Amino acid sequence: MSTDVDEVPDGVRSGRTSAAGSALEKSLRVLEAVAAPGGPHRLTDVATAAAVPKSSTFRILASLVEQGFVRQEAESRYGVGPRLRGLSALVGGGEPPSIGRILGELRENTGQTVHLALHSGETITYIRKLEGDQPFHTASRIGMRMPLHTTAIGKSILARLPADEVRDLIATAGLPRRTPRTLTTARALHAQLAEVRARGYAVDDEENEPTIRCIGAAVLGPSGRPVGGVSVTTVTFLVSREEIEAYAPALRAATEALTPLL
């Protein structure tokens, strides 16, 4: 494994190995730097505090953001993510993370499967999944990455991003078709995003997977940017669109409660 010794500042190497160390050592130092007081921290400051090259720090942070241990703010600043907060509460002997309680209440109130996902670039990544009490299980799993334009969570995130940023995402990732109902033109997507902004939640009506219907709403970070979202997932042959949209107040209450935690 490369140690990037030539890129590490002078005076930080000691002992039997360089301060750059293994991939795991680098990741742990980056995580410690992110969790230091005064955050969220700039990428450059994290790299300096962790004594890890900036390019390596960026790659480590991207992975930590996807997994929910770090959250990305505007202007390349990084703060503590929900999974790291949860670990801190458990190690410290505190109460279980409030995130689990909020999602659990949403599942109890709807009886349906609930997902929590984080936004990273052109995709979302599921970090929590609570199965509903219905006689079916969805194929989604923790760690799965999904497109923005086909999912309820993804569209709720897109609806809260600046228009030029949405255009850039479409230009980069495209709008690939996943089902016959997928929105595959920028015009159709922008029209639906306007509806999402007006009502406060998005609907995935078999656009990502046949027979699966979801509603989703964004969770905002301290800067007001969407950092992720929550969805309620059903199957079309058991729950109508009107029935699932009736869960919108409970969904929005959950996302508002999650805002200070992500």
C-alpha positions, 0 to 999 in steps of 0.5 A: 500500500502507498503511504504517500510519505512524500506528501506528508508534512515534515515532522509528522513521521515517527515510530515504525511506520510513517504518519500516513500509515495504513488506509485504516489509520488514515481514515481514523485520523480523518474521522477524528479531525472531522469530530474535533470542536469547531466544526464543520471543518474545511477539507484543507483543515481536515487534511492538515489536522489528520496529516493525510494528503488532501487528495486522500482526505477527499476520497476518505471523506467521500466514503464516510459521507456515503456511509453516514459517518460524516455529513458534507456541508456547503463550501467543502465543509464536513461535520459529524454524521448520524452514524457517528453520533449514534456510536458516540451515544452508545459508547457513552452509555447514553440513550439509543440514537434519536434517529432510530426512535423517529424512524420507528415512530414513522413505521408504527404510524404507517405500518409501511417500510421506512428508509433513511438515505443520505445524498452523495453526488449523483446518488442517494445511499440507504443507511437505515431500513425498517421493514413494515408489517405488511406481508412483503419485503422490498429488495432495498438494503442498507448501503445500496446506492440509487439514482436521484431522478427515479426515487422519492427521496432523490426527487425530494432532494433535487427539488431543494437544490439550486436549478443550475445544480440540478441541470449539472447533475442531469448533464453528468448522470443523465436520466436513464430509464429503470421502468416504463414510468421513469422520467427520462426528459429534463422537462418532465423532471423539472415539471415534477420537481415544481410539484414536489416543492409545492406540496413538500414531498415527492412520489415514486410511482413505479418509476424505480421498480415495478409494483413499488410506490413510495413517498419521500421528503428531504432532510435539511442540514444546518445550511438549509441544503438537503443532506438526505431524506426519508421515504415510506415504501409500499406495493401498488397492489396493496396501497393506492396512491391516495392512501400512501399520500395520506402518510405525508404529514407523518413523513414530513414530521419525521424529516423535520425531527431529523433535521438537527440530527443529520 
